[in-house]
Amino acid sequence: MTYYILRRSALILLLSLTAACGGSREVLPANSANPDRFLFDRGTAELKDQKWFNAREYFRQVVDNYPQSPLRPEAKLGIGDSYLGEKSAESLVLAANEFREFLTFYPTHTRADYAQYKLAMSHFQQMRAPERDQTETQEALREFQVFFTRFPNSSLTPEVQQRFREARDRLSEASLRVGIHYLRINWCPGAVPRFREILKDDPQFSRRDSVYFNLAECLARADNKAEAIPYLERLLTDFVESEHLEDAKKRLQELKPQ
């Protein structure tokens, strides 16, 4: 984890320096009465059109050249959004940095909840497949949890809850696949703890039916029928539709005393 943090910090520094070297072009019209507003509005329009680089140029001029502007915090968010929109590995690292800085500089701002949400999303968009490393998934979950703690009454909560569920499912799916692998090689001492951990840590996992079925199978193979049967019964009770329904009914008949 220390190596991961150091590597990410080094990447942020390198990319920030690269971005800074690009410079910014003069875009203000002559005799503009509110140059910060002009720049911000242009940046917002470019962001809406998904012209990420152009949007960032306008927002950055507000941030760099108008430190007293009331639009500066919103422009800072705009920079983060432009990086987030690009969705490249490098831009997502820079997006996270922008949102972290916003929360450092403006912790009580009315849009701090948005910044925290997007900070989590910068990790969410870097999540890897369940069979791959889940570091970014864990980072996203941590930042989502910070959101819930700091902003319990935010209007963004329903959307954040949905994304949290997706990330939590990804992490539980990774553990489920490890457990199924152990089951396939007939090493239930390795599989059972994985399945139990999912049920304990993530009781809302969308694929609990698969956890119930595979855990019951492990317990049955260990001649622990009494504990296996309730998991199969729960599967049949809780899931009207499941790929395991027919197999669960058949296995239940085999395990129940005649």
Secondary structure as UniProt FT lines:
FT   HELIX           2..21
FT   TURN            30..31
FT   HELIX           35..48
FT   TURN            49..50
FT   HELIX           52..65
FT   TURN            67..68
FT   TURN            70..71
FT   HELIX           72..86
FT   HELIX           89..105
FT   TURN            107..108
FT   TURN            110..111
FT   HELIX           112..124
FT   TURN            125..126
FT   TURN            130..131
FT   HELIX           135..150
FT   TURN            152..153
FT   TURN            155..156
FT   HELIX           157..184
FT   TURN            185..186
FT   HELIX           188..201
FT   TURN            203..204
FT   TURN            206..207
FT   HELIX           208..221
FT   TURN            222..223
FT   HELIX           225..238
FT   TURN            243..244
FT   HELIX           245..255
//
